[in-house]
Amino acid sequence: MKKTGRITKVIFNNPANGYTVAIFKTDDGSITLTGCFHSISAEATYEVEGDFVVHKTYGEQFSVRSYREVLPDDSEGIRAYLASGAIKGVGPKTADLIVDAFGDQALEIIEKEPVRLLTIKGIGVKSMAQIVESFAATRDFRKVSMELMDYGIEFNHAVKIFKLYGSEAVNVIKENPYQLIEDIYGINFRKADEIAVRVGFAPDSEFRIRSGIKYVLASQIEAGSTFMLKSVLVDRTVQLLDVTGEQVSDNITGLVFAGELQLDIVDDVSVVYLYGYYLAEQRVAFNLARIQENRTDPLPADVGNLIRDAESSMRIDLSDEQRRAIRTALLSNVCIITGGPGTGKTTIINAIVRAFTRLGMDVALAAPTGRAAKRMAEASGYPAQTVHRLLEYVFSEDRDVMDFGRNEENPLEADAVIVDEASMVDIMLMDGLLKALKSDTRLILVGDADQLPSVGAGNVLRDMIRSEYIQTVRLRDIFRQAEESRIIVNAHMINSGEYPENGTRDDDFFFLHRDTEEEMLETVKELAGGRLAAYYGFLQSDQDVQVLTPTRRGMLGTGNLNAVLQAVLNPPSEDKAERKYGGRTYREGDKVMQIKNNYQATWIDASQTSGTGIFNGDMGVIREIDNDDDRIVVWFDDKRVVYGATDLEELELAYAVTVHKSQGCEFPAVIMPVSSFPPMLMTRNLLYTGVTRGKQLVVLVGRENRMRQMIDNNRIDERNTGLAARLRAYDLGTVNRL
């Protein structure tokens, strides 16, 4: 049924999804409306369509399915509408002036003859432009968003679509709904395909087939591969789209000619790349060879003397293995130093820095994440920064990508660059780093190649080692002080395929046996909810405790764990503002994680230095939620970032995070459930990575036989990458070198 009336009171409005509860005055009396409105103001008049429903708590309500705004046509109605704040730049006083001047023609004047507003005292050219723009945008958005709703597009996406395309939004979508995948974060192929059906697109449309091909290929990249076997790509796209293999192959060829894909042969197999990843992988191999093959001037000092000098100044005795690693780093153009926890990687970095510094060389220290860079600086006593900061990243508005201020034309001035936690560096970041290195700059990569590979695409560190083209030192000796930590000892046991030993009361590693997932969940909740913080003096708060899990789904996945832990660690309070978004509640004090690279995000740190860029995996805390101004303030360590209402899809609660997302981080205490997870997650290196995230305490909760299954399964996260093959080609001289 249809009802026409006026909003007299907005009881509740969620700007994130438009859900509204309001009092609606009709000729038959006042009723309660519920439904999604793109924008709503008290005193606005609407024609709504829907049905009466009975809520078990709130009684009878009118559930709105669709609506249209009815602009008032009488002076008093227009006065109330303008005074409601619906138009930016117009408040109650200005509304009175406009209506007193133009009466019931006021809205028509604003739309068609806005220059006449300048005759009103207090309205200048600037404020007139704001009023006109706001009125036009409001009308356009309401019109466009109603049509977008007909295509099944939700409010938060409608806002972004309108901001990008403006009044042309509907035409753009009718022409090619799959363009939304490229332009609007949060709209994937399946959603665009639903929209396409409503628009009336043919199932064998070229737009659809090409978008499907890129979607299948992008899914592999999201899983870590840089390419896909062509035969597999064709088969999976056929299954997805229900079209012929010939149609898919033809469109792959079309995308290659369009410069979006690249065909190649890797290890005698035909493969397909997204062009950007092909180019990055090619450049990484080329630039590694460029630096590796460069004739660097010999060091002006004896390496043995430099090592002894470092020992003396650091007041330590290095092991033979450490000396070999340092010697290799000093004498090589490019080298890798890899080893597990407790093998002295930090000591080696410090000694290398001291040796280079003694020679008057400029050394740059970097790590993939802010936390890892901060640990590197604290351990070495030398400044360290993220790789992104080192390369002076900038956001390129026209290409929606991140560019680096340091590149081939403006290389880094450093004589040597040392990168810690190198297993986290993906192919795109390595590409950016190598382009910024001069041929005579030494590169030392330090990390643990047995950990899970980078979150981003590529298997860079492992591929470099497998190629046998890059000098590599593998550290195996555990130092005496490290042997006192059961975390470190057990991590190495796990990595070598042995079962860890359970700790006693004063140890730092424990396995708590629980049979069912319900029992595991309850134990995790108890431990994270205060039991560990109350017992262990080194824990300053519950924030020092991090729950890691292999999966996002199920009772022990991040989704459910975060809901349970939020209720325990940060329950609702009158003192804490909150906002609902996407089925989740965000509350002041919540631990959160950024889940996509946002190169545009502006931050400011404690020293009032500002910059841009928040990256996938960065963890922070919500310090403020301002629902009036649609502002959410998050602190990432010392960086303050302000999010808008529609940006919350970039954040997830982080009381529990996946092991993959925890890479590069260390936490005082780690809790990890061990249960029946999908086979690809029941692996040794996933368990190893999770255990090595704990600095002072690790507690595994679950069934011991499941833990043993993980240790017995030495299946490596197999990714399709071509870097190792390309480096081997350089090593064998089968490609042209500089």
C-alpha positions in Angstrom: 0.0 0.0 0.0 1.0 3.6 -0.5 1.1 6.4 2.1 1.9 10.1 1.8 3.0 12.2 4.7 5.6 14.1 6.5 8.5 13.0 8.7 8.0 14.6 12.1 10.7 12.9 14.0 13.7 10.7 13.1 14.1 8.2 15.9 17.1 6.4 14.5 19.2 6.6 11.3 22.3 4.6 10.5 24.2 6.6 7.9 26.3 3.5 6.9 23.3 1.6 5.5 20.5 4.1 5.5 18.3 2.1 7.9 15.9 4.5 9.6 13.1 4.5 12.2 10.9 7.6 12.0 7.5 9.0 12.9 5.5 9.7 9.8 2.4 12.0 9.9 -0.3 11.2 7.4 -3.8 12.5 7.0 -4.9 9.4 8.9 -2.6 10.0 11.8 1.0 9.3 12.8 2.7 5.9 12.1 6.1 4.5 12.7 8.2 3.9 9.5 11.1 1.5 9.2 13.3 1.0 6.1 16.3 2.2 4.2 16.5 5.8 3.1 19.4 7.3 1.3 19.0 10.6 3.1 16.3 11.7 5.5 15.3 14.9 7.2 12.6 15.9 9.7 9.9 17.8 8.0 10.5 16.2 4.6 7.5 14.8 2.8 7.5 11.4 1.2 5.3 9.0 -0.7 6.2 5.5 0.6 5.2 2.1 -0.5 5.2 -1.0 1.8 3.2 -3.0 4.3 2.2 -2.9 8.0 4.1 -5.4 10.1 3.9 -6.2 13.8 7.3 -6.2 15.6 7.3 -8.4 18.7 8.8 -5.6 20.8 7.8 -2.4 19.1 4.4 -3.2 17.9 2.9 -2.1 14.5 5.3 -0.5 12.0 5.1 0.4 8.4 7.9 -1.4 6.6 9.0 0.7 3.6 10.0 -1.1 0.3 10.4 2.0 -1.8 9.8 5.7 -1.6 10.0 9.1 -3.4 10.5 12.5 -1.9 7.7 14.9 -2.5 9.1 18.5 -2.4 6.7 21.0 -0.8 4.9 23.5 -3.0 3.6 25.9 -0.3 5.6 28.6 1.5 5.5 27.1 4.9 6.3 23.6 3.7 9.3 25.0 1.8 10.4 27.0 4.9 10.3 23.8 7.0 12.2 21.8 4.3 15.0 24.4 3.9 15.3 24.9 7.7 15.7 21.1 8.2 19.3 21.1 7.1 18.6 19.1 4.0 20.5 21.7 1.9 24.1 22.6 2.9 24.5 26.3 3.6 20.9 26.8 4.6 19.8 26.9 8.2 16.6 28.2 9.8 17.5 31.9 9.5 18.6 31.7 5.8 15.5 29.6 5.1 13.3 32.4 6.5 15.1 35.0 4.3 14.8 32.9 1.1 11.1 32.1 1.7 10.3 35.7 2.7 11.9 36.8 -0.6 10.5 34.2 -3.0 7.6 32.5 -1.3 6.4 29.3 -2.9 8.7 29.9 -5.8 11.8 29.5 -3.6 12.8 25.9 -4.7 12.3 26.8 -8.4 14.5 29.9 -8.0 17.3 27.8 -6.4 17.1 25.3 -9.2 16.6 27.5 -12.2 17.6 31.1 -11.3 20.1 30.8 -8.4 21.7 34.1 -9.2 18.7 35.8 -7.6 19.8 34.4 -4.3 22.5 37.1 -4.3 19.8 39.7 -3.7 19.4 38.3 -0.2 21.6 39.8 2.5 24.2 37.3 3.8 24.2 35.1 0.7 27.4 35.7 -1.4 28.7 34.0 -4.5 30.4 31.3 -2.4 27.4 30.4 -0.3 25.1 30.6 -3.4 27.3 28.0 -5.1 27.2 25.7 -2.1 23.4 25.9 -1.9 22.9 25.3 -5.6 25.4 22.4 -5.6 23.9 20.8 -2.5 20.3 21.1 -3.8 21.3 19.7 -7.2 23.3 16.8 -5.7 20.5 16.0 -3.3 18.0 15.8 -6.1 20.3 13.9 -8.4 21.4 11.4 -5.8 17.9 10.7 -4.7 16.9 10.0 -8.3 20.0 8.0 -9.1 20.0 6.0 -5.9 16.4 5.0 -6.4 17.3 3.5 -9.8 20.4 1.9 -8.3 18.2 0.2 -5.7 16.2 -1.3 -8.5 19.4 -3.0 -9.6 20.0 -4.4 -6.2 22.8 -1.9 -5.2 23.0 -1.2 -1.5 23.2 2.3 0.0 26.9 2.3 0.9 27.8 1.3 -2.6 25.3 3.8 -4.1 27.0 6.6 -2.3 30.4 5.6 -3.7 29.0 5.1 -7.2 27.3 8.5 -7.2 30.5 10.2 -5.9 32.4 8.7 -8.8 30.0 8.9 -11.7 27.6 11.6 -10.6 24.3 11.9 -12.5 25.8 9.6 -15.2 25.9 6.6 -12.8 22.9 4.8 -14.2 24.1 5.2 -17.8 27.5 3.9 -16.9 26.0 0.8 -15.3 23.7 0.2 -18.1 26.6 0.4 -20.6 28.8 -2.0 -18.6 27.9 -3.0 -15.0 31.2 -4.9 -14.8 33.1 -1.6 -14.7 31.9 -1.4 -11.1 34.4 -4.2 -10.2 37.3 -2.0 -11.3 36.0 1.2 -9.8 34.1 0.4 -6.6 35.8 -1.4 -3.7 33.4 -4.0 -2.3 31.7 -4.9 -5.6 33.1 -8.2 -6.9 32.3 -10.1 -10.0 29.3 -12.0 -8.5 27.6 -8.8 -7.4 28.3 -7.1 -10.8 26.9 -10.3 -12.5 23.6 -9.9 -10.4 23.4 -6.3 -11.5 24.0 -7.3 -15.1 21.1 -9.7 -15.0 18.8 -6.9 -13.8 20.1 -4.5 -16.4 19.4 -7.2 -19.1 23.0 -8.1 -20.2 23.4 -11.1 -22.4 25.2 -14.1 -20.7 27.8 -14.3 -23.5 28.4 -10.5 -23.5 32.1 -9.7 -24.2 32.1 -7.5 -21.1 30.9 -10.4 -19.0 33.3 -12.9 -20.4 36.3 -10.6 -20.0 35.3 -9.6 -16.6 34.9 -13.3 -15.6 38.4 -14.1 -16.9 39.9 -11.3 -14.9 37.9 -12.3 -11.8 39.2 -15.9 -11.9 42.7 -14.7 -12.5 42.5 -12.1 -9.7 41.2 -14.8 -7.3 44.4 -16.7 -7.9 46.4 -13.5 -7.3 44.5 -12.9 -4.1 45.6 -16.4 -3.0 49.2 -15.5 -3.7 50.0 -16.6 -7.3 51.3 -14.2 -9.9 50.0 -16.3 -12.8 47.6 -19.1 -13.8 48.0 -22.0 -16.1 46.1 -21.1 -19.3 44.3 -24.4 -19.4 43.1 -24.0 -15.8 42.0 -20.4 -16.4 39.9 -21.5 -19.4 38.3 -24.4 -17.5 37.4 -22.4 -14.4 36.0 -19.5 -16.4 33.8 -21.9 -18.4 32.5 -23.3 -15.2 31.9 -19.8 -13.8 30.1 -18.3 -16.8 28.6 -21.4 -18.5 30.1 -20.3 -21.9 32.3 -22.2 -24.3 36.0 -22.7 -24.0 36.4 -21.1 -27.4 34.7 -18.0 -26.3 37.0 -17.8 -23.2 40.1 -18.4 -25.3 39.1 -15.7 -27.8 38.6 -13.2 -25.1 41.9 -14.0 -23.4 43.5 -13.2 -26.7 41.5 -10.0 -26.9 42.6 -9.0 -23.4 46.2 -9.7 -24.3 45.9 -7.3 -27.3 44.2 -4.8 -25.0 47.3 -4.9 -22.8 45.4 -6.2 -19.7 46.8 -9.8 -19.8 50.1 -11.4 -20.8 50.7 -14.9 -22.2 54.0 -16.5 -21.3 55.8 -19.8 -21.0 57.0 -20.8 -17.5 58.7 -24.1 -17.0 57.5 -25.2 -20.5 53.8 -24.5 -19.6 51.5 -21.9 -21.1 50.5 -19.4 -18.4 48.5 -16.1 -18.2 49.4 -13.1 -16.1 47.5 -9.9 -15.3 49.9 -7.6 -17.2 51.0 -5.6 -14.1 52.1 -8.7 -12.3 54.0 -10.0 -15.4 55.8 -6.7 -15.7 56.6 -6.6 -12.0 58.0 -10.1 -12.0 60.1 -9.4 -15.1 61.5 -6.2 -13.6 62.3 -7.9 -10.3 64.4 -10.6 -12.1 66.1 -8.0 -14.3 66.9 -5.6 -11.5 68.3 -8.4 -9.2 70.5 -9.5 -12.1 71.5 -5.8 -12.7 72.7 -5.4 -9.1 74.1 -8.9 -8.8 76.2 -8.7 -11.9 77.5 -5.2 -11.2 81.2 -4.8 -10.7 81.3 -3.3 -7.2 84.5 -1.7 -5.9 86.1 -4.0 -3.2 85.7 -2.8 0.4 88.7 -0.6 1.5 89.3 -2.8 4.6 89.9 -6.4 5.6 86.5 -8.2 6.2 87.9 -10.2 9.1 89.1 -7.0 10.8 85.7 -5.4 10.3 84.0 -8.4 11.9 86.4 -8.4 14.9 85.8 -4.7 15.3 82.1 -5.2 15.4 82.5 -7.9 18.0 84.6 -5.6 20.1 82.3 -2.6 19.9 79.2 -4.8 20.5 81.0 -6.7 23.3 80.0 -10.1 22.0 81.5 -13.3 20.6 80.0 -14.2 17.3 79.5 -17.8 16.2 81.2 -19.2 13.1 77.8 -19.3 11.4 77.2 -15.6 12.2 80.6 -14.6 11.0 80.0 -16.4 7.7 76.7 -14.6 7.3 78.3 -11.2 8.0 81.2 -12.0 5.6 78.7 -13.0 2.9 76.7 -9.8 3.3 79.8 -7.6 3.2 81.2 -9.2 0.1 78.0 -9.8 -1.9 76.1 -7.4 -4.1 72.8 -9.2 -3.1 72.5 -11.7 -0.3 69.9 -13.4 1.8 70.2 -14.4 5.5 67.5 -16.7 6.6 66.8 -18.5 9.9 64.2 -19.2 12.6 63.8 -17.4 15.9 66.8 -17.4 18.2 69.3 -17.8 15.5 70.9 -14.4 15.9 69.5 -12.5 12.9 69.2 -9.2 14.8 72.8 -9.5 16.0 74.0 -10.1 12.5 72.1 -7.1 11.2 73.7 -4.9 13.9 77.2 -6.2 13.1 76.7 -5.5 9.3 75.5 -2.0 10.0 78.5 -1.3 12.3 80.9 -2.6 9.6 79.4 -0.5 6.8 79.2 2.5 9.1 82.9 2.1 10.1 83.7 2.4 6.4 81.7 5.6 6.1 78.9 4.0 4.0 75.3 5.1 4.2 73.1 2.3 5.4 69.2 2.3 5.1 67.2 -0.1 7.4 63.7 -1.0 6.5 60.9 -3.6 7.1 57.6 -4.2 5.4 55.4 -3.1 8.4 55.6 -0.3 10.9 55.8 -2.7 13.9 58.7 -4.6 12.3 60.5 -1.4 11.5 60.1 -0.2 15.0 61.5 -3.4 16.4 64.4 -3.2 14.0 65.2 0.3 15.1 65.0 -0.6 18.8 67.2 -3.7 18.4 69.8 -2.0 16.3 70.0 1.5 17.7 69.8 2.8 14.1 66.9 4.5 12.4 64.6 2.1 10.5 61.4 2.7 8.6 58.9 0.9 6.5 59.8 0.0 2.9 57.0 2.3 1.8 58.3 5.2 3.7 61.9 4.5 2.6 60.7 4.7 -1.1 58.7 7.9 -0.4 55.4 6.5 -1.6 52.8 8.8 -3.0 49.2 8.2 -4.2 48.6 8.7 -7.9 45.1 10.1 -8.2 44.8 9.5 -12.0 45.8 5.8 -11.9 44.5 4.9 -8.4 47.8 3.2 -7.5 50.7 3.9 -5.3 53.8 5.4 -6.9 57.2 5.8 -5.3 59.2 9.1 -5.1 62.3 6.9 -5.2 62.7 5.1 -8.5 65.0 4.7 -11.5 65.1 8.5 -12.1 65.5 9.3 -8.4 67.2 6.4 -6.7 68.0 6.0 -3.1 71.4 7.4 -2.0 72.2 4.6 0.4 75.3 2.5 -0.2 73.6 -0.5 1.4 69.9 -1.4 2.1 69.0 -4.0 4.7 65.4 -5.3 4.8 64.2 -7.4 7.7 61.1 -9.7 7.7 61.8 -10.1 4.0 59.4 -13.1 3.7 56.6 -10.6 3.9 57.7 -8.6 0.8 55.4 -9.4 -2.1 56.3 -9.0 -5.8 54.9 -5.5 -6.2 56.8 -4.1 -3.2 60.0 -5.8 -4.3 59.6 -4.3 -7.7 59.3 -0.8 -6.2 62.4 -1.4 -4.0 64.7 -2.7 -6.7 63.8 0.0 -9.1 65.0 2.5 -6.5 68.4 0.9 -6.0 71.5 2.0 -7.9 73.5 -0.8 -9.5 76.3 -0.4 -6.9 74.0 -0.5 -3.9 74.3 -3.6 -1.8 71.0 -5.3 -0.8 70.8 -7.6 2.2 67.5 -9.4 2.8 66.9 -11.0 6.2 64.0 -13.2 7.1 62.5 -16.6 7.9 61.9 -18.4 4.6 60.0 -21.2 6.5 57.2 -18.8 7.5 54.1 -18.3 5.4 54.7 -16.3 2.3 53.6 -12.7 1.9 50.0 -11.7 2.1 50.3 -10.1 -1.3 51.0 -12.0 -4.5 54.4 -13.7 -5.0 56.8 -15.9 -3.1 59.7 -13.6 -3.5 62.1 -14.7 -0.7 61.6 -18.4 -1.3 61.9 -18.0 -5.1 65.1 -16.1 -4.7 66.5 -18.9 -2.6 65.2 -21.7 -4.8 66.8 -20.1 -7.9 70.3 -20.6 -6.3 71.2 -17.4 -8.1 71.3 -15.2 -5.0 73.9 -15.9 -2.2 72.0 -17.4 0.7 73.1 -18.2 4.3 70.8 -20.4 6.3 71.2 -20.0 10.1 70.6 -23.2 12.0 72.3 -22.7 15.4 70.1 -21.6 18.3 71.8 -19.5 20.9 72.1 -20.5 24.5 69.8 -17.7 25.8 67.3 -18.5 23.1 67.4 -22.2 24.2 65.9 -21.1 27.5 62.7 -20.1 25.7 60.4 -23.1 25.1 58.6 -21.0 22.4 61.8 -20.9 20.4 62.8 -24.5 21.0 59.3 -25.7 20.1 59.1 -23.5 17.0 62.3 -25.2 15.7 61.0 -28.6 16.6 57.7 -27.9 14.7 59.7 -26.6 11.7 61.8 -29.8 11.6 58.7 -32.0 11.9 59.0 -32.9 15.6 56.2 -32.6 18.1 56.6 -29.8 20.7 57.0 -30.3 24.4 54.4 -29.0 26.7 55.5 -26.5 29.3 55.3 -26.5 33.1 53.9 -23.8 35.3 56.8 -21.3 34.7 57.3 -21.9 31.0 56.3 -19.8 28.1 54.6 -22.4 25.9 51.6 -24.5 26.8 49.2 -26.9 25.0 45.7 -27.0 26.7 43.8 -30.1 25.6 40.1 -29.6 24.7 38.0 -32.1 22.9 35.2 -30.0 21.3 35.2 -26.7 19.5 32.7 -25.4 22.1 35.3 -26.2 24.8 38.1 -24.6 22.8 36.0 -21.4 22.3 35.2 -21.2 26.0 38.9 -21.6 26.9 40.1 -19.0 24.4 37.5 -16.6 25.7 38.6 -17.2 29.3 42.3 -16.8 28.5 41.9 -13.7 26.4 39.2 -12.3 28.7 41.6 -11.6 31.5 42.9 -14.9 32.8 46.3 -14.4 31.2 46.6 -10.7 32.0 45.7 -11.4 35.6 48.3 -14.2 36.0 51.3 -12.9 34.0 53.0 -9.7 35.3 54.5 -8.9 31.9 51.1 -8.4 30.3 50.0 -4.8 30.8 46.5 -5.3 29.5 44.2 -7.5 27.5 45.5 -5.7 24.4 48.8 -7.5 24.9 46.9 -10.8 24.2 46.4 -11.7 20.6 44.2 -14.6 19.4 45.4 -16.2 16.1 43.5 -18.7 14.1 44.0 -20.4 10.7 40.6 -19.6 9.3 38.0 -16.9 8.9 35.0 -19.2 9.1 33.3 -21.4 11.6 33.1 -21.4 15.4 36.9 -20.8 15.7 37.2 -18.5 12.7 37.9 -14.8 13.0 34.3 -13.8 12.4 32.8 -15.6 15.4 35.9 -15.2 17.7 35.8 -11.4 17.2 32.1 -11.2 18.1 32.7 -13.4 21.2 35.8 -11.6 22.3 34.4 -8.1 21.7 31.5 -8.9 24.0 34.0 -9.9 26.7 36.8 -7.4 26.2 34.8 -4.3 25.1 31.1 -4.7 25.9 28.5 -2.0 25.2 28.7 1.0 27.5 26.9 4.3 27.8 30.4 5.9 27.8 31.4 4.3 24.5 29.9 5.4 21.1 29.4 2.7 18.5 28.4 2.2 14.9 26.9 -0.8 13.1 28.1 -1.6 9.7 28.0 -4.7 7.5 26.5 -6.9 10.2 29.2 -5.9 12.7 29.3 -3.4 15.6 32.3 -1.1 15.9 32.8 0.5 19.3 35.2 2.9 20.9 38.1 0.9 22.3 37.9 -1.9 19.7 41.0 -3.4 18.3 40.8 -3.3 14.5 42.8 -4.2 11.4 43.0 -2.5 8.0 42.1 -5.1 5.4 43.0 -3.4 2.1 45.8 -1.1 1.0 44.4 2.5 1.1 47.0 4.7 -0.5 44.9 7.8 -0.1 44.3 7.6 3.6 45.8 10.6 5.4 47.4 10.1 8.8 49.1 12.4 11.3 51.5 11.1 14.0 52.3 12.3 17.5 54.9 14.7 16.2 52.3 16.3 13.9 54.1 14.8 10.8 51.5 13.9 8.2 51.5 11.4 5.4 49.3 9.1 3.3 48.8 5.3 3.2 47.4 2.7 5.5 48.1 -0.9 4.5 46.5 -4.3 4.6 47.4 -5.9 7.9 48.0 -2.7 9.9 46.4 -3.0 13.4 45.0 -0.2 15.5 42.4 0.9 18.1 39.3 2.9 17.6 39.7 6.0 19.9 36.6 8.0 18.8 33.3 7.5 17.0 31.5 10.7 16.2 28.1 9.7 14.7 27.0 13.3 14.2 29.9 14.0 11.9 30.3 10.4 10.5 33.8 10.2 11.8 35.7 7.2 13.2 39.2 7.9 14.6 41.7 5.0 14.6 45.2 5.1 16.0 47.7 2.7 14.3 50.6 2.8 16.8 51.5 6.5 16.6 49.5 7.3 13.5 46.0 8.8 13.6 43.6 8.1 10.8 40.0 9.5 10.3 37.5 7.2 8.6 34.2 8.2 7.1 31.0 6.1 7.5 31.4 4.4 4.2 35.0 3.5 4.8 34.3 1.0 7.6 34.3 -1.9 5.0 38.1 -1.4 5.1 38.3 -2.3 8.8 37.7 -5.6 10.7 37.7 -6.3 14.4 41.1 -7.7 15.3 40.7 -9.4 18.7 41.3 -12.5 16.6 43.2 -12.4 13.2 44.3 -15.1 10.8 47.8 -16.4 11.1 48.4 -15.1 7.5 47.4 -11.5 8.6 49.7 -11.7 11.6 52.9 -11.9 9.7 55.5 -9.3 10.6 53.9 -8.8 14.0 55.0 -9.9 17.4 52.7 -10.0 20.4 53.5 -10.5 24.1 51.0 -13.3 24.3 49.5 -15.5 21.6 46.5 -17.9 21.9 45.8 -20.2 19.0 43.0 -22.8 18.6 44.0 -26.1 17.0 41.0 -28.0 15.5 39.8 -29.6 12.3 40.4 -26.8 9.8 40.3 -27.1 6.0 43.2 -29.3 4.6 45.0 -26.3 3.0 45.3 -24.7 6.5 46.4 -27.8 8.4 50.0 -27.2 7.5 53.3 -27.2 9.4 54.4 -23.8 8.3 51.1 -22.2 9.3 51.5 -23.6 12.8 55.1 -22.6 12.9 54.3 -19.0 11.8 51.6 -18.7 14.5 53.9 -20.0 17.2 56.7 -17.6 16.2 54.4 -14.6 16.6 54.4 -15.0 20.4 57.2 -13.1 22.2 56.7 -14.1 25.8 53.8 -16.6 25.9 52.2 -19.0 23.5 49.1 -21.1 24.4 47.7 -23.6 21.9 44.2 -24.8 22.7 42.6 -27.9 21.1 43.3 -31.5 20.2 46.8 -32.8 20.2 46.2 -35.2 17.3 45.1 -32.2 15.2 48.4 -30.4 16.1 50.3 -33.5 15.1 48.5 -33.7 11.8 49.5 -30.1 11.1 53.2 -30.9 11.9 53.1 -34.0 9.8 51.7 -32.1 6.8 54.7 -30.3 5.3 52.7 -29.1 2.4 54.1 -25.7 1.4 51.7 -23.0 0.3 52.2 -23.7 -3.4 51.9 -20.5 -5.4 52.2 -20.2 -9.1 55.1 -17.8 -9.5 57.8 -17.4 -12.2 60.5 -15.5 -10.4 62.7 -18.5 -9.6 62.6 -19.6 -13.3 63.4 -16.1 -14.5 66.4 -15.9 -12.1 67.6 -19.3 -13.1 67.5 -18.1 -16.7 69.8 -15.2 -15.8 72.1 -17.6 -13.9 72.3 -19.9 -16.9 72.9 -17.0 -19.3 69.8 -17.8 -21.4 68.5 -14.2 -21.3 70.3 -11.0 -22.2 72.0 -9.3 -19.3 73.2 -5.7 -18.9 
